[in-house]
Amino acid sequence: MNVHLLFPDRDFTVDPSPAQRGRDVMDDLGLHKLLQAMAGGNPLLYEVARAVLLSDGPDIAVIRYRQAVLEDALQNPECLRTMFQIAERALVGERHWLFGSFWSQRPSALLHRGIDVMEAFARELMRLKATVDESRHAFRSEGLRTLAAVLDDELSPAFFEHVREHLRLLQFTEGTTVSARLGPGMRPTEFVLRRPAKSRRSWRGLRSSRGPAFTFTINERDESGAQAVAGLYNRGINQVADVLTQATDHVKSFFTRLERELGFYVACLNLCEHLQTAGTVWTLPTPLDHPQSDWRAEGLYDPVLTLAGRGPVVDNDFQMDGHDVLVITGANQGGKSTFLRSIGLAQLMMQAGMVVCARRYEGPAFPRLFTHFRREEDAALERGKLDEELARMSQIVDHLQPGSMVLFNEAFASTNEREGAEVALQILTALVESGIRVLVVTHLYALTRRLQGVPNLHPLFLRAERTEDGRRTFKILPGAPLSTSFGPDLFREVFYQEPRS
């Protein structure tokens, strides 16, 4: 049975080991806090949400497909949570039975384990079918309606009756009947398990399937004889035990996929509850078809700050219509890096099919998102800061795809302003000419001045607001770069004290 809640035509697989690109994005954008809120203490939800957020950007149709499922989840949260709990409970039970039979791989042990697991799976499948049937009238998304149809086709009353009958027969309450032929050396071969005879017989008794019935009984103290008969019994049921094991593995695979894909939407529900508790807004964004489409946001804020409980968070707007590069300048500690993170997080969340922390958000999907944020000095002293920055830039270039997005935060500022501006200018213009969307936070005035003179480059300049008395409002507004970062403001705030009269 297919799940297909994240993709319309395939299942989603979780990559347990993110690439360096994913680790940098997580560290630079503060994704750990966001994922912790989504997980609610469940490691599986953390891993699933991380994998979806850090995967390559899907096409617009997939984003809209997920958004439709999420809308159903927001309208029917208890149904989605119950479905997830059913899948979770089924897999926990399977692991319990697996642990109990871990030390024995005999066919008899595998058969009994398979019966127990399949009975438990059947109960959970019945609960799943009943839960979906109760809410299916409210489903509007293709994903959940298709899943409901699959469950209808596969989990009919006749199916459950068929399972119960087979599991009843495999209990061998009427005895175990196995036929075999005598091979070379009078050794039995070609074992075939037969339907149990009507009369009750012990597994210790053997009879021929044709002709007169010849029987014998193993003495209770005859351990060697009992072991020999047990060996014949295990050989007789071996094929059935294998088939039952494959059947349980098939159902387990379905529950595993269901748990993971439902887990993503449960994690989204957890995040929305956290944001609602914090009194903030969110919206389902509008993905745009063309990479050069208008890209704008209203009331955009950083969810990580909100989840950290640092009080009201200042939101901001931006509009990239017709611009190749977004350049953010202004006073130190004016909210530039926070604004850049909020854009990166919103883009990842939109491309994952999630809600976005804004009143309105619309923009194109990018195949990949990269971050190049300032790092601390290398503690091992293996390379200088500029060398380290260039090495990270080289890794980004190696994995870039046309139409990707790169976020730069105070990049190439580890050398003097003239050299840093020259390095940054060459890299930024090359990226833009290659069709890469670039967002930059910088205090290199020489860089911003030179960007304005590059032919066929259309930068959008935003500036962190600073009032005349030096106060930071954390609003990011359209404005040309200034030749000062207002360092004296920080000096007075941190070090300077008014002289006492």
C-alpha positions as CSV (number, residue, x, y, z in Angstrom):
1,M,0.0,0.0,0.0
2,N,1.3,3.4,-0.9
3,V,1.2,6.4,1.4
4,H,2.2,9.3,-0.9
5,L,1.5,12.2,1.5
6,L,4.6,14.2,0.6
7,F,4.8,13.4,-3.1
8,P,1.9,12.5,-5.4
9,D,3.8,9.7,-7.1
10,R,6.4,8.3,-4.7
11,D,7.3,7.8,-1.0
12,F,9.7,10.0,0.9
13,T,13.0,8.6,2.3
14,V,14.8,10.1,5.3
15,D,18.5,10.8,4.9
16,P,20.0,10.2,8.4
17,S,23.3,12.0,7.6
18,P,22.9,15.5,6.2
19,A,25.6,16.8,4.0
20,Q,27.9,19.7,5.0
21,R,25.5,22.0,3.2
22,G,22.7,20.9,5.5
23,R,24.8,21.3,8.6
24,D,25.8,24.8,7.7
25,V,22.2,25.8,6.9
26,M,21.1,24.4,10.3
27,D,23.7,26.3,12.2
28,D,23.4,29.6,10.3
29,L,19.6,29.8,10.3
30,G,19.1,28.4,13.8
31,L,17.1,25.4,12.6
32,H,17.8,23.4,15.7
33,K,15.3,25.5,17.8
34,L,12.7,25.3,15.1
35,L,13.0,21.5,14.8
36,Q,12.9,21.1,18.6
37,A,9.5,22.9,18.6
38,M,8.2,20.8,15.8
39,A,9.4,17.6,17.3
40,G,7.9,18.1,20.8
41,G,10.5,15.7,22.3
42,N,9.9,13.0,19.6
43,P,13.3,12.1,17.9
44,L,11.4,10.7,14.8
45,L,9.6,14.0,14.2
46,Y,12.9,15.9,14.5
47,E,14.6,13.7,11.9
48,V,11.6,13.8,9.5
49,A,11.2,17.5,9.7
50,R,14.9,18.1,9.3
51,A,15.0,15.8,6.2
52,V,12.1,17.6,4.6
53,L,13.4,21.1,5.3
54,L,16.9,20.3,4.1
55,S,16.0,18.3,1.0
56,D,16.4,19.9,-2.4
57,G,13.5,22.2,-3.3
58,P,10.6,20.3,-5.0
59,D,8.7,21.7,-7.9
60,I,5.7,24.0,-7.4
61,A,3.2,21.2,-7.9
62,V,4.6,19.2,-5.0
63,I,4.6,22.3,-2.7
64,R,0.9,22.8,-3.5
65,Y,0.2,19.1,-3.0
66,R,1.7,19.3,0.5
67,Q,0.0,22.5,1.4
68,A,-3.4,20.9,0.6
69,V,-2.6,18.0,2.9
70,L,-1.5,20.5,5.6
71,E,-4.7,22.5,5.3
72,D,-6.6,19.2,5.9
73,A,-4.4,18.6,8.9
74,L,-5.0,22.0,10.3
75,Q,-8.8,21.4,9.9
76,N,-8.6,17.9,11.3
77,P,-5.7,17.8,13.7
78,E,-7.0,15.0,16.0
79,C,-7.6,12.7,13.0
80,L,-4.0,13.2,11.8
81,R,-2.6,12.8,15.3
82,T,-4.6,9.6,15.8
83,M,-3.4,8.1,12.5
84,F,0.2,8.9,13.5
85,Q,-0.3,7.3,16.9
86,I,-1.7,4.2,15.4
87,A,1.3,3.8,13.1
88,E,3.6,4.6,16.0
89,R,2.0,2.0,18.3
90,A,2.1,-0.7,15.6
91,L,5.8,-0.3,15.1
92,V,6.5,-0.2,18.9
93,G,4.6,-3.4,19.3
94,E,6.5,-5.0,16.4
95,R,9.9,-4.1,17.9
96,H,8.7,-5.7,21.2
97,W,8.0,-9.0,19.5
98,L,11.2,-8.8,17.5
99,F,13.2,-8.4,20.7
100,G,11.4,-11.4,22.3
101,S,12.5,-13.7,19.4
102,F,15.9,-12.1,18.7
103,W,17.9,-15.1,20.0
104,S,16.0,-17.7,18.0
105,Q,15.7,-17.9,14.2
106,R,14.1,-21.3,14.2
107,P,11.1,-21.6,11.9
108,S,8.8,-22.4,14.8
109,A,9.9,-19.2,16.7
110,L,9.6,-17.1,13.5
111,L,6.1,-18.5,12.8
112,H,4.9,-17.8,16.3
113,R,6.4,-14.3,16.2
114,G,4.8,-13.7,12.8
115,I,1.4,-14.7,14.1
116,D,1.6,-12.4,17.1
117,V,2.9,-9.5,15.0
118,M,0.3,-10.0,12.2
119,E,-2.5,-10.1,14.7
120,A,-1.3,-6.8,16.3
121,F,-0.9,-5.3,12.8
122,A,-4.4,-6.3,11.8
123,R,-5.8,-4.7,14.9
124,E,-4.0,-1.4,14.2
125,L,-5.1,-1.6,10.5
126,M,-8.7,-1.9,11.6
127,R,-8.3,1.2,13.9
128,L,-6.6,3.1,11.1
129,K,-9.4,2.3,8.6
130,A,-12.1,3.3,11.2
131,T,-10.3,6.6,12.0
132,V,-10.0,7.5,8.3
133,D,-13.6,6.6,7.7
134,E,-14.8,8.9,10.4
135,S,-13.0,12.0,8.9
136,R,-12.8,11.2,5.2
137,H,-15.8,13.4,4.4
138,A,-13.7,16.4,5.6
139,F,-10.7,15.6,3.5
140,R,-10.2,18.0,0.5
141,S,-6.6,17.2,-0.4
142,E,-5.6,14.8,-3.1
143,G,-3.1,13.1,-0.7
144,L,-5.5,12.2,2.0
145,R,-8.4,11.3,-0.3
146,T,-6.1,9.0,-2.3
147,L,-4.9,7.4,1.0
148,A,-8.5,6.8,2.1
149,A,-9.2,5.2,-1.3
150,V,-6.2,2.9,-1.0
151,L,-7.4,1.8,2.5
152,D,-10.8,1.1,1.0
153,D,-9.4,-1.1,-1.7
154,E,-6.9,-3.0,0.4
155,L,-8.6,-3.2,3.8
156,S,-12.0,-4.6,3.1
157,P,-14.0,-6.7,5.6
158,A,-13.2,-9.7,3.4
159,F,-9.5,-9.0,3.8
160,F,-9.6,-9.0,7.6
161,E,-11.6,-12.2,7.6
162,H,-9.1,-13.7,5.3
163,V,-6.3,-12.7,7.6
164,R,-8.1,-14.1,10.7
165,E,-8.7,-17.4,9.0
166,H,-5.1,-17.9,7.9
167,L,-3.8,-17.0,11.4
168,R,-6.2,-19.4,12.9
169,L,-5.0,-22.2,10.7
170,L,-1.4,-21.3,11.5
171,Q,-2.1,-21.9,15.2
172,F,-2.3,-25.7,14.3
173,T,-4.9,-26.3,16.9
174,E,-5.9,-29.4,14.9
175,G,-2.4,-30.7,14.7
176,T,0.4,-30.2,12.1
177,T,0.3,-32.3,8.9
178,V,3.5,-32.3,6.9
179,S,4.1,-34.6,3.9
180,A,7.6,-35.5,2.6
181,R,9.3,-37.9,0.2
182,L,12.1,-40.2,1.0
183,G,15.2,-39.2,-0.7
184,P,18.7,-40.8,-1.0
185,G,19.8,-42.6,2.1
186,M,16.1,-42.7,3.3
187,R,16.3,-39.1,4.2
188,P,13.1,-37.0,4.0
189,T,12.9,-34.3,1.4
190,E,10.3,-32.1,-0.4
191,F,8.5,-31.1,2.7
192,V,5.0,-29.8,2.2
193,L,2.7,-28.3,4.9
194,R,-0.8,-29.6,4.6
195,R,-4.1,-28.3,5.9
196,P,-4.5,-29.6,9.5
197,A,-6.5,-32.7,9.9
198,K,-9.8,-32.4,11.7
199,S,-8.8,-34.6,14.7
200,R,-6.5,-33.1,17.3
201,R,-3.0,-34.5,17.1
202,S,0.2,-33.7,18.9
203,W,3.2,-32.4,16.9
204,R,5.0,-35.4,18.3
205,G,2.8,-37.8,16.2
206,L,3.6,-38.5,12.6
207,R,1.4,-40.3,10.0
208,S,1.6,-40.9,6.3
209,S,-0.7,-38.9,4.0
210,R,-1.7,-41.9,1.9
211,G,-2.7,-45.5,2.6
212,P,-3.0,-47.0,6.0
213,A,-2.2,-44.8,9.0
214,F,1.0,-45.9,10.7
215,T,1.7,-44.1,13.9
216,F,4.2,-44.0,16.7
217,T,4.6,-42.1,19.9
218,I,7.8,-40.5,21.3
219,N,8.4,-41.3,24.9
220,E,8.4,-38.2,27.0
221,R,11.9,-39.0,28.2
222,D,13.3,-39.5,24.7
223,E,15.0,-36.2,24.1
224,S,16.8,-37.3,21.0
225,G,13.6,-38.5,19.4
226,A,11.8,-35.2,20.4
227,Q,14.6,-33.2,18.8
228,A,14.4,-35.3,15.6
229,V,10.7,-34.7,15.3
230,A,11.1,-31.0,16.1
231,G,13.6,-30.8,13.3
232,L,11.1,-32.4,10.9
233,Y,8.5,-30.0,12.1
234,N,10.7,-26.9,11.6
235,R,11.6,-28.1,8.0
236,G,7.9,-28.6,7.3
237,I,6.8,-25.1,8.4
238,N,9.9,-23.3,7.1
239,Q,8.4,-22.0,3.9
240,V,5.2,-20.9,5.7
241,A,7.3,-19.1,8.3
242,D,9.2,-17.3,5.6
243,V,6.0,-16.2,3.8
244,L,4.5,-14.9,7.0
245,T,7.7,-13.0,7.8
246,Q,7.6,-11.4,4.4
247,A,4.0,-10.5,4.9
248,T,4.7,-8.8,8.3
249,D,7.7,-7.0,6.8
250,H,5.3,-5.7,4.0
251,V,2.8,-4.3,6.6
252,K,5.7,-3.0,8.7
253,S,7.0,-1.1,5.7
254,F,3.6,0.5,5.2
255,F,3.4,1.6,8.8
256,T,6.9,2.9,8.7
257,R,6.2,5.1,5.7
258,L,2.9,6.2,7.2
259,E,4.5,7.1,10.5
260,R,7.2,9.2,8.7
261,E,5.0,11.1,6.3
262,L,2.2,11.7,8.8
263,G,5.0,12.7,11.3
264,F,5.9,15.7,9.1
265,Y,2.4,17.0,9.3
266,V,2.1,16.3,13.0
267,A,5.4,18.3,13.4
268,C,3.8,21.2,11.5
269,L,0.8,21.1,13.8
270,N,3.1,21.2,16.8
271,L,4.8,24.3,15.4
272,C,1.5,26.1,14.7
273,E,0.5,25.4,18.3
274,H,3.7,27.0,19.6
275,L,3.2,30.0,17.4
276,Q,-0.4,30.4,18.4
277,T,0.6,30.2,22.1
278,A,3.2,33.0,21.4
279,G,0.4,35.1,19.9
280,T,2.1,35.4,16.5
281,V,0.6,34.9,13.0
282,W,1.4,32.5,10.2
283,T,0.2,32.0,6.7
284,L,0.3,29.4,3.9
285,P,2.6,31.0,1.3
286,T,2.0,31.3,-2.4
287,P,4.7,29.5,-4.4
288,L,5.3,31.2,-7.8
289,D,6.1,29.2,-11.0
290,H,8.9,31.2,-12.5
291,P,12.3,31.7,-10.7
292,Q,12.4,35.4,-11.7
293,S,8.9,36.0,-10.4
294,D,8.1,38.7,-8.0
295,W,9.2,37.8,-4.5
296,R,7.7,39.6,-1.5
297,A,6.8,39.3,2.1
298,E,4.7,41.3,4.6
299,G,5.0,41.0,8.3
300,L,7.9,38.5,8.1
301,Y,9.6,37.6,11.4
302,D,12.1,35.1,12.7
303,P,10.3,32.1,14.3
304,V,13.4,31.1,16.2
305,L,13.3,34.3,18.3
306,T,9.6,33.8,18.9
307,L,10.1,30.3,20.1
308,A,12.9,31.4,22.3
309,G,10.4,33.5,24.2
310,R,12.2,36.8,23.9
311,G,9.1,38.9,23.9
312,P,7.5,40.7,20.9
313,V,9.5,40.2,17.6
314,V,9.7,43.0,15.1
315,D,8.4,42.0,11.7
316,N,9.5,43.4,8.3
317,D,8.5,43.6,4.7
318,F,10.5,43.3,1.4
319,Q,9.8,43.1,-2.3
320,M,12.3,41.9,-4.8
321,D,10.4,42.8,-8.0
322,G,13.0,43.0,-10.8
323,H,16.0,42.9,-8.6
324,D,18.9,40.4,-8.8
325,V,20.6,41.0,-5.4
326,L,19.2,42.0,-2.0
327,V,21.8,44.0,-0.1
328,I,21.1,44.8,3.6
329,T,23.3,47.4,5.3
330,G,23.0,49.7,8.3
331,A,23.9,50.0,12.0
332,N,25.5,47.2,13.9
333,Q,23.0,45.2,16.0
334,G,20.1,46.7,14.0
335,G,18.5,43.4,13.0
336,K,20.2,42.7,9.7
337,S,21.2,39.1,10.4
338,T,17.9,38.3,12.0
339,F,16.1,39.6,8.9
340,L,18.3,37.5,6.7
341,R,17.6,34.4,8.7
342,S,13.9,35.1,8.6
343,I,14.0,35.1,4.8
344,G,16.1,31.9,4.7
345,L,13.7,30.1,7.1
346,A,10.6,31.3,5.3
347,Q,12.0,30.0,2.0
348,L,12.8,26.6,3.5
349,M,9.5,26.4,5.1
350,M,7.6,27.3,2.0
351,Q,9.5,24.8,-0.1
352,A,8.8,22.1,2.5
353,G,5.1,22.8,2.1
354,M,4.8,24.3,5.6
355,V,3.3,27.5,6.9
356,V,5.5,30.6,6.9
357,C,5.9,33.1,9.8
358,A,4.5,36.2,8.0
359,R,1.2,37.8,7.2
360,R,1.8,37.2,3.5
361,Y,4.6,35.5,1.6
362,E,5.0,34.6,-2.0
363,G,8.0,33.7,-4.0
364,P,9.7,31.2,-6.3
365,A,11.1,27.9,-5.3
366,F,14.9,27.5,-5.5
367,P,16.5,24.0,-6.1
368,R,19.0,24.5,-3.3
369,L,19.6,27.0,-0.5
370,F,23.1,27.7,0.8
371,T,24.4,29.9,3.6
372,H,27.8,31.6,4.0
373,F,27.8,33.2,7.4
374,R,30.7,34.6,9.4
375,R,32.5,32.0,11.5
376,E,34.7,32.3,14.6
377,E,38.5,31.9,14.4
378,D,39.7,28.4,13.6
379,A,40.6,27.0,17.1
380,A,43.0,24.6,15.6
381,L,44.8,27.4,13.8
382,E,45.0,25.3,10.6
383,R,44.0,28.2,8.3
384,G,43.3,31.9,8.5
385,K,39.8,33.3,8.5
386,L,39.9,34.4,4.9
387,D,41.2,31.1,3.7
388,E,38.4,29.3,5.6
389,E,35.8,31.6,4.1
390,L,37.1,30.9,0.6
391,A,37.2,27.2,1.2
392,R,33.6,27.2,2.3
393,M,32.7,29.3,-0.8
394,S,34.4,26.7,-2.9
395,Q,32.3,23.9,-1.4
396,I,29.2,25.9,-2.1
397,V,30.2,26.4,-5.8
398,D,30.8,22.7,-6.1
399,H,27.1,21.9,-5.2
400,L,25.4,24.9,-6.8
401,Q,22.6,24.3,-9.3
402,P,21.1,26.9,-11.7
403,G,18.5,28.9,-9.9
404,S,19.8,28.2,-6.4
405,M,19.9,30.9,-3.6
406,V,22.9,31.9,-1.4
407,L,22.7,33.9,1.8
408,F,25.8,35.9,2.7
409,N,26.2,37.3,6.2
410,E,29.2,39.6,6.7
411,A,31.2,37.4,4.3
412,F,34.8,38.2,3.4
413,A,35.2,40.8,6.1
414,S,38.1,39.1,7.7
415,T,40.6,41.1,5.6
416,N,40.8,44.9,5.0
417,E,37.8,46.6,3.4
418,R,39.4,47.1,-0.1
419,E,40.5,43.4,-0.5
420,G,37.2,42.1,1.1
421,A,35.1,44.2,-1.2
422,E,37.1,43.1,-4.3
423,V,36.8,39.4,-3.4
424,A,33.1,39.7,-2.6
425,L,32.3,41.7,-5.7
426,Q,33.9,39.2,-8.0
427,I,32.0,36.3,-6.3
428,L,28.6,38.0,-6.2
429,T,28.7,39.2,-9.8
430,A,29.7,35.7,-11.0
431,L,26.9,34.1,-9.1
432,V,24.3,36.5,-10.4
433,E,25.5,36.1,-13.9
434,S,25.1,32.3,-13.4
435,G,21.4,32.7,-12.5
436,I,21.9,32.4,-8.7
437,R,19.7,34.6,-6.4
438,V,22.0,36.3,-3.8
439,L,21.1,38.0,-0.5
440,V,23.8,39.9,1.3
441,V,24.3,41.4,4.7
442,T,27.5,43.5,4.8
443,H,29.1,46.5,6.4
444,L,31.7,46.8,3.5
445,Y,30.7,50.2,2.1
446,A,33.3,49.8,-0.7
447,L,31.4,46.7,-1.8
448,T,28.0,48.4,-1.8
449,R,29.3,51.4,-3.6
450,R,30.8,49.3,-6.4
451,L,27.7,47.1,-6.7
452,Q,25.8,50.1,-7.8
453,G,28.1,50.6,-10.7
454,V,28.0,47.0,-12.1
455,P,26.3,46.9,-15.6
456,N,23.2,44.8,-15.8
457,L,23.1,44.3,-12.1
458,H,20.0,45.4,-10.3
459,P,20.5,45.4,-6.5
460,L,17.9,46.2,-4.0
461,F,19.3,48.1,-1.0
462,L,17.7,47.9,2.4
463,R,19.0,49.5,5.6
464,A,18.5,48.8,9.3
465,E,16.7,51.8,10.7
466,R,18.5,53.9,13.3
467,T,16.9,56.9,14.9
468,E,18.7,60.2,15.4
469,D,19.4,59.4,19.0
470,G,21.0,56.1,18.0
471,R,18.2,53.8,18.9
472,R,17.7,50.6,16.8
473,T,14.1,49.9,15.8
474,F,15.0,46.6,14.1
475,K,13.0,47.7,11.1
476,I,14.6,47.0,7.7
477,L,13.6,49.7,5.3
478,P,14.6,50.7,1.7
479,G,17.6,52.9,1.8
480,A,20.9,53.5,0.2
481,P,24.1,52.3,2.0
482,L,25.8,54.8,4.4
483,S,29.5,55.1,4.8
484,T,29.3,54.5,8.6
485,S,28.1,51.5,10.7
486,F,27.7,53.8,13.7
487,G,30.3,52.1,15.9
488,P,30.4,55.0,18.3
489,D,26.7,54.3,19.2
490,L,27.8,50.8,20.5
491,F,30.8,52.3,22.3
492,R,28.6,54.7,24.2
493,E,26.1,52.0,25.0
494,V,28.6,49.4,26.2
495,F,31.5,51.4,27.6
496,Y,30.6,55.0,28.1
497,Q,29.0,56.3,31.3
498,E,27.8,59.8,31.9
499,P,30.1,61.7,34.3
500,R,28.7,62.2,37.7
501,S,28.0,65.8,38.7
